[in-house]
């Protein structure tokens, strides 16, 4: 499951998703950065969002 992404997404959102997956909290399908879970994780994390 390769998905290209910028450094910010890799170092923040993707890492959090992978930890959630390893702990059995999300299924494999939610590791994609466009999944509902990923969007919820990313919401509010970026400093340029209002």
Order of alpha helices (4+ residues) and beta strands (2+ residues): alpha-alpha
